[in-house]
Amino acid sequence: MIDGKKVLYSGMQATGNLTLGNYLGALKNWVTISDEYETFFGVVDMHSITIRQDPAELRRRARTLLMLYIAAGLDPEKNCVYYQSHVSGHAELAWILSCFTYMGELNRMTQFKDKAAKHADNINAGLFTYPVLMAADILLYQADVVPVGVDQMQHLELTRDIAQRFNALYGDVFTIPEIYLGKAGAKIMSLQDPSKKMSKSDENPNGSIYLMDDPDTIIRKFKRAVTDSEACVRYSEEQPGIHNLIDIYCASTGKTPAETEREFDGKGYGEFKMAVGEAVVAVLKPLQEHFADLSKNKDYIDSIIKKNDEKARYVSTKTLRKVQKKVGFPEQIR
Ligand code: TRP
């Protein structure tokens, strides 16, 4: 608890360009629930280097992501949007927690197995201990809730196990975080392969809508979206392409799948795709405009970064000092 409010922590990696899936599935949700909590949203750039990155590109993307958090509606005066790499406590706590995490536990992580298979030439120790750093992110701020997608559930469960193990040894040091799963239906799939999640690392740019795509590009991608030959706008598992377009339409307009079926009853896919494209253009327009404004204001963004770094450091240091004391590190003389 901070000032009588529960704490919420979440973060995103600064790799790839953010997609409509990241927005409708995560960011938009964050904005909706942020008012009720004391929030920390990390740009988790330390996690990003578990895969080889171009330094200039990583720096640029990290800043873009931080600005996108703000452009999407997270008021940076109220929500602590910050860079993970600016707060050294993340690395320090991760080290300590790694001594309370078993190899066997990390070996079971499916994301590690997937990423190791994908980057067989660079299976580094950081990729293996990635979930420990994530646990440190969350536990440093004594988070009560962590909104994440289902793909991060295993990491969240590990975080809880580590925290409980530590607490059992040393007393109530960490808050045990709850998983906050977003509303169903917000999982957005690729426009080119509706069996795959829309991903910022997809090689085919037509599968994803990027948050910075201009209206013509958005409409063109929806026109090309993979559907089927049923010629009927129906919310059915047998029509995964149309199912996904309905999900996108509903998440963008607030309508329900049943309403959407009725609205497009007897109409062709061409017309439906056009409507989905326009709905998405309308959702992204204010975000893009806000982003363009922020881009012109370097000093403002810099001042936010400085201020939020300080806040994140202040809150996280309290936890870190407590943990260091518990495990037996000598007290620092000040
Ligand atoms: N691993 C998360 C992802 O890839 C990102 C992340 C890092 C995170 N630290 C976090 C999410 C802490 C929530 C809380 O999506």
Residues whose N, C-alpha, C, O or C-beta is under 5 A from the ligand:
A	BS01	LIG	Y9 S10 G11 M12 Q13 V44 M134 D137 P147
